[in-house]
Amino acid sequence: MDRSEKNNYKRATGSDSVGVPPKISKKGGVDEKITTQDADEGCVKQFTDLSQIKFVKILNDQIRSKSIVCQGSVSDGRGEVGDGANDIVILMEKLPFSEENLRDIFSDSSRVTRTFQNDIYGQYLIYPKSEFNGVQATIIFPATDKHIQKYQSQEFHMVEETAEMYRNITKPHIEDSKQLLNLQWVYNILEKGAETERIIFEDVDPETGFILLPDLKWSANLLENLYCSVIVNRRDIRNLRDLNQTHLPLLRNILTKSRETINSKYGILESQLKVYIHYLPSYYHFHVHINHVKNEASGTGADKAHLLANVISNIETLPNYYTKVTLSYLIKESDPIYLKFKQHRL
């Protein structure tokens, strides 16, 4: 959702100023009924009937993770299908196996077809009962061109962003709200206007506090796939580059209390957790990702993730570390920041 990249998520542009929420929020979540705010009617739209969605194209197909992202168009009487106003993005991922499901799959209710046999090695197609074929979905509606571009499969490039490049190109880009996806969904969580039932832990301190909740990419039925997000209460920190020695109490608080909470609630050891920050992030309100070490989630490599413990140590060593160093990261070819780097021949 995150959380983005749900982890995540629908972020609709609706404000001319960074950090200023629009009047109407638009956010999709994952539940039995996936809902979003209807900007024109001011009511909640429920996707309980997928026949109203017309498939347009596949944006990205990840065979390894058994996930797919599709673009569609919704026919609901408000506009012509395919006119852009009713664009929808659907992220679908097959759910992992569980011991309970396996016991039911190994029964006479499953249909089995053999496709190959060589000596003791056989290959079969197994068709379990429909309730064991669930697909976790995140729906983004209405989806903007930025959402479609974000999930579109495309070429990537490594960027070595110097402090000067950040000041002259990346930071102005971040501060241009037209380039950002809206943060109202974040404020809804912080202000208890949405997802209150999903909150695992909350520290209400305005300076060092945060909310810990499960990321939409985690179905919560397998602890080894644990994926949680931390959203800080402060609204003046946008990304890793903003951090300095004044933020150490916040960072230490996140690292300590999130680990303790997850250990207490789920029995997962602190040494089995990856706690990290994305740079560049998928949205510009400071947040932290937490995975089980066995969760091979995207965005955990050296081209994206910065371990929180290392970030704290770097700032303790040099208070303005992240305003001085070169940060390397992977970026899509169509990303506006990459295009600006190319324009400046950097």
C-alpha positions in Angstrom: 0.0 0.0 0.0 3.7 0.5 -1.3 1.9 0.9 0.5 2.3 1.5 -1.9 3.6 0.5 -3.5 -0.2 -2.0 -1.9 2.0 -1.7 -0.9 -0.2 -0.2 -2.6 -2.9 2.0 -3.5 -5.0 4.7 -5.1 -3.6 8.2 -4.8 -5.7 10.7 -6.8 -4.3 14.2 -7.5 -6.5 16.9 -6.1 -4.4 19.7 -4.6 -2.3 22.5 -6.0 -0.1 22.6 -2.9 2.2 20.0 -1.4 0.9 18.7 1.9 -2.5 20.4 1.5 -5.2 17.7 1.1 -8.0 18.1 -1.4 -11.6 18.4 -0.3 -12.5 14.9 -1.5 -10.5 11.8 -0.7 -10.1 8.9 -3.1 -8.6 5.7 -1.8 -9.0 2.1 -2.6 -8.4 -0.6 0.0 -8.5 -4.4 0.2 -11.4 -6.1 1.8 -14.3 -8.3 0.8 -15.8 -5.2 -0.7 -13.3 -2.9 -2.2 -14.4 0.7 -1.8 -13.4 4.1 -3.1 -14.8 7.6 -2.7 -16.9 8.8 -5.6 -15.7 12.4 -6.3 -18.8 13.4 -8.1 -21.5 11.9 -5.8 -19.6 12.0 -2.5 -20.6 8.4 -1.7 -18.7 5.1 -1.4 -18.5 3.0 -4.5 -18.5 -0.7 -3.9 -17.0 -3.2 -6.3 -19.1 -6.3 -5.6 -19.8 -7.0 -9.2 -16.7 -7.2 -11.5 -18.8 -7.5 -14.6 -19.0 -3.6 -14.6 -15.2 -3.6 -15.3 -14.1 -4.0 -18.9 -10.6 -5.4 -19.4 -8.3 -3.1 -21.4 -4.8 -4.5 -21.1 -2.1 -6.0 -18.9 0.2 -3.4 -17.4 2.6 -5.8 -15.8 2.8 -9.6 -15.3 5.2 -10.9 -12.6 5.5 -14.7 -13.1 7.8 -15.2 -10.2 5.5 -13.5 -7.6 2.4 -14.9 -9.4 0.9 -11.4 -9.6 -0.5 -9.3 -12.4 -1.6 -5.6 -12.9 -4.4 -4.9 -15.3 -5.9 -1.7 -16.6 -9.7 -1.6 -17.1 -12.5 0.8 -17.6 -15.7 1.0 -15.5 -19.1 1.3 -17.1 -21.3 3.0 -14.5 -23.4 5.4 -16.4 -21.2 8.4 -15.7 -19.1 8.3 -18.9 -18.2 6.3 -22.0 -16.1 3.2 -21.4 -12.5 4.0 -22.3 -12.8 7.8 -22.2 -10.3 8.0 -19.4 -12.6 9.3 -16.7 -13.5 5.8 -15.6 -10.0 4.2 -15.8 -9.3 1.5 -13.2 -6.1 -0.3 -12.2 -6.4 -3.8 -10.6 -3.5 -5.4 -8.8 -4.0 -9.2 -8.3 -1.9 -11.7 -6.5 -2.5 -15.3 -5.8 -2.7 -16.1 -2.1 0.0 -18.3 -0.5 -0.7 -21.8 0.7 -1.6 -22.5 4.3 -1.5 -25.8 6.2 -5.2 -25.7 6.8 -5.9 -25.3 3.0 -3.5 -28.1 2.1 -5.5 -30.5 4.3 -8.6 -29.7 2.3 -6.8 -29.7 -1.1 -5.6 -33.2 -0.5 -9.1 -34.7 -0.6 -11.6 -36.1 -3.1 -13.0 -32.6 -3.7 -10.0 -31.6 -5.8 -9.9 -32.6 -9.5 -6.5 -33.9 -10.7 -5.2 -34.2 -14.3 -1.8 -35.8 -15.1 0.2 -33.9 -17.7 3.5 -35.7 -17.7 5.1 -38.9 -16.3 8.7 -40.2 -16.5 9.6 -43.0 -14.1 8.9 -41.8 -10.6 8.5 -38.1 -11.7 5.0 -37.0 -12.5 3.5 -33.6 -13.3 -0.1 -32.8 -12.5 -2.6 -30.0 -12.6 -4.7 -29.9 -9.4 -8.0 -28.0 -9.4 -9.1 -27.4 -5.7 -12.5 -26.2 -4.7 -13.1 -22.5 -5.6 -12.7 -21.2 -2.1 -9.0 -22.3 -2.2 -8.4 -20.3 -5.4 -8.8 -16.8 -3.9 -7.0 -13.8 -5.4 -6.0 -10.8 -3.3 -6.8 -7.6 -5.2 -6.1 -3.9 -4.8 -8.3 -1.7 -6.9 -7.4 1.9 -7.8 -10.4 3.8 -9.0 -10.6 6.3 -10.5 -7.1 5.7 -11.7 -5.0 8.7 -13.1 -2.4 8.5 -15.9 0.2 8.5 -13.1 -1.2 5.3 -11.6 -1.2 3.7 -15.0 2.3 4.8 -15.7 3.5 3.7 -12.3 2.4 0.1 -12.8 3.2 -0.1 -16.5 6.0 -2.6 -17.3 9.0 -0.6 -18.7 12.8 -0.2 -18.7 14.7 0.7 -15.6 17.9 2.7 -15.1 20.3 3.2 -12.3 20.7 6.9 -11.1 23.6 8.2 -9.0 22.0 11.2 -7.4 24.4 13.7 -6.0 23.5 16.2 -3.4 23.6 18.9 -6.1 21.3 16.9 -8.4 18.8 16.5 -5.5 18.8 20.2 -4.7 18.5 21.3 -8.4 16.2 18.6 -9.9 14.7 16.1 -7.5 13.7 18.4 -4.7 11.9 21.0 -7.0 10.2 18.0 -8.6 8.9 16.8 -5.2 7.7 20.3 -4.2 5.7 20.5 -7.5 2.4 19.1 -6.3 1.4 18.4 -9.9 4.0 15.7 -10.0 2.8 14.1 -6.8 0.0 11.6 -6.1 -2.3 12.9 -3.4 -1.6 12.3 0.3 -5.2 12.5 1.6 -5.4 8.8 2.2 -2.4 9.2 4.6 -4.1 12.0 6.4 -7.3 9.9 6.6 -5.3 7.2 8.5 -3.6 9.7 10.8 -6.8 11.5 11.6 -8.7 8.2 12.2 -11.0 8.8 9.2 -10.1 5.4 7.6 -8.6 2.0 8.5 -8.8 2.5 12.2 -9.7 -1.2 12.6 -6.4 -2.1 10.9 -4.1 -0.2 13.3 -1.7 -2.5 15.2 0.0 0.2 17.3 -0.1 3.9 17.7 2.1 6.4 19.5 0.3 9.8 19.6 3.3 12.0 20.3 3.3 14.7 17.6 7.1 14.7 17.2 8.1 11.1 17.7 4.8 9.2 17.2 3.6 7.0 14.4 0.9 4.5 13.4 1.8 0.9 12.6 -0.5 -1.1 10.4 -0.4 -4.0 8.0 0.5 -3.2 4.4 -2.1 -4.1 1.8 0.3 -6.5 0.2 0.1 -8.8 3.3 -3.0 -11.0 3.5 -2.2 -11.6 7.2 -2.7 -15.4 6.9 1.0 -16.3 6.8 3.5 -14.7 9.3 6.5 -15.4 7.0 4.9 -13.0 4.5 4.5 -10.2 7.1 4.6 -6.7 5.6 3.7 -3.7 7.8 4.0 0.0 7.3 4.8 2.8 9.7 3.3 6.2 9.0 4.7 9.1 11.1 2.5 11.8 12.7 4.8 14.6 11.4 4.0 16.1 8.1 7.2 18.0 7.5 9.4 15.0 6.5 9.0 13.9 2.9 11.9 11.5 2.3 15.2 10.1 3.4 17.1 13.3 2.3 15.2 15.4 4.9 16.5 13.4 7.8 19.1 14.8 10.2 20.1 14.6 13.9 16.9 16.3 15.1 14.9 13.3 13.8 16.9 10.6 15.7 14.4 10.4 18.6 11.7 9.7 16.0 13.8 7.1 14.1 14.8 5.3 17.3 11.3 5.3 18.6 10.0 3.7 15.3 12.7 1.0 15.3 12.3 0.1 19.0 8.5 0.1 19.4 7.6 -1.4 16.0 9.9 -4.3 16.7 8.5 -4.8 20.2 4.9 -4.6 19.0 5.4 -7.1 16.2 7.2 -9.5 18.5 4.5 -9.2 21.2 1.6 -9.5 18.7 3.0 -12.1 16.2 5.8 -13.7 18.1 8.3 -12.7 15.4 11.8 -12.1 16.7 13.4 -8.7 16.2 16.2 -10.4 14.3 13.7 -11.8 11.8 12.5 -8.3 10.8 13.8 -6.1 8.0 13.0 -2.4 8.8 13.8 -0.1 6.0 13.1 3.2 4.1 12.6 3.5 0.4 14.5 6.0 -1.7 12.9 7.2 -3.9 9.7 6.6 -2.0 6.3 5.9 -3.7 4.7 8.8 -1.8 6.2 11.8 -0.1 5.0 11.5 3.5 7.8 9.9 5.6 7.1 6.2 6.2 9.0 3.0 7.0 8.5 -0.6 5.7 8.8 -3.7 7.8 9.1 -7.3 6.4 9.7 -10.7 7.7 13.2 -11.8 6.6 11.6 -14.6 4.6 9.4 -12.2 2.6 11.1 -11.6 -0.7 9.1 -8.4 -1.3 10.0 -6.1 -4.1 11.9 -3.0 -3.1 14.1 -4.6 -0.6 17.3 -4.5 -2.6 20.2 -2.2 -2.4 18.8 -0.1 -5.3 15.8 0.9 -3.2 16.0 0.1 0.5 18.0 1.7 3.3 17.9 -0.2 6.6 16.6 2.0 9.4 19.3 0.9 11.8 22.0 1.9 9.3 20.2 5.3 8.7 20.3 6.0 12.4 24.0 5.1 12.6 24.9 7.3 9.6 23.2 10.3 11.1 24.8 9.7 14.5 28.2 9.7 12.7 27.4 12.7 10.5 24.3 14.7 11.4 23.6 16.0 7.9 24.8 12.8 6.2 21.8 12.5 3.8 22.1 16.1 2.6 25.7 15.4 1.5 26.0 11.9 0.1 25.3 10.5 -3.3 22.3 8.1 -3.3 22.0 5.5 -6.1 18.6 4.0 -7.0 16.7 2.3 -9.7 14.2 4.4 -11.6 11.7 3.8 -14.4 12.6 5.2 -17.8 9.3 7.2 -18.0 9.7 8.6 -14.5 9.6 12.5 -14.7 12.7 12.7 -12.5 14.7 10.4 -14.8 13.5 12.5 -17.8 14.7 15.6 -16.1 18.1 14.0 -15.4 18.3 13.1 -19.1 17.3 16.7 -20.1 20.2 18.0 -18.0 22.4 15.3 -19.4 23.2 13.9 -15.9 
